[in-house]
Each structure stands twice: as structure tokens, then as C-alpha cells.
């Protein structure tokens, strides 16, 4: 996925959004949730994955799971260094957010 700081000719090859099908569910992936230009439930998506804010978060709204895994790179803005795991089983999805240890 292309992020807001991905610049240059190489980045034009990266999609701004991606649709994935996994275990019987549809997943919509984009960088910045504020750029979401569809209604996920109406479009048939069970999960929306984004990441722009670097804030690890998951919530369910209108039956759709929204996941931001945070950032596994260098610590930014005093936020935790984290990653997310999306688990799809029996046509249902849930996420695990994992904080990674950071040397002080």
C-alpha cells in the first residue's frame, strides 16, 4: 500500500487501496481512514485496515471491524511500537494488537 510519504516514480506502482478476500470475508485496505470513500458494510466488507495515524486501535462500527495496527518502525510521537494480527476463522475476523518492546 502507498502511504502519504511514499513519493517518487517507484511509489506509483503501489496501489492506494486494496481489496482482499480471505476465509470467506472481504477486507478493504487503505492508508488513511479519513480517505475512505465508500460505506464498508454496504459494499460487503467485514474489515477495514488502515494505518496513517500510527495509533494502534480496533473497533467495530455497524458490524464492520476497523483495525489500525500502529507502526512497527521507529517510535513516533511517543506512540507504542506495535503490529497487528488479523485472524480469520469460520467466516469471522478479529484482530490482535501487539505492543513490541522498545529499548530506552
Helices and strands as residue ranges (DSSP letters): G 9-13, E 17-22, E 25-30, G 33-35, E 47-50, E 57-61, E 64-68, E 82-89, E 92-99
